[in-house]
C-alpha cells in the first residue's frame, strides 16, 4: 500500500521533494499529475506525494531534516 506524504500545488516543492527522497533511496510517486488536462494548467488541484507505507516515517524525517537545513542556510 501507499501512503500520502503531503499535497501541494507548488511544482517546485513537488520536484524538490521527489528528488530529495529519491536521493535518499526512497521511491516516490506523484499522483494527480495529469489533472492539468482537466484544470487547464491553472494549478488549483493539489498533487499528492505518495510513498510506500514502510517508507513513510523515513520520508517524513528526510523532508523535515532537509527543510530545516534549507531554513538554516537561508536565514544565515
Buried (B, 14 or more C-beta within 10 A) or exposed (E): EBBEBBEBEEEEBBEBBBEBBEEBEBEBEBBBEEBEEEEEEEBEEBBBBBBBEEBBEBBBEBBEEBBEEEEEEEEE
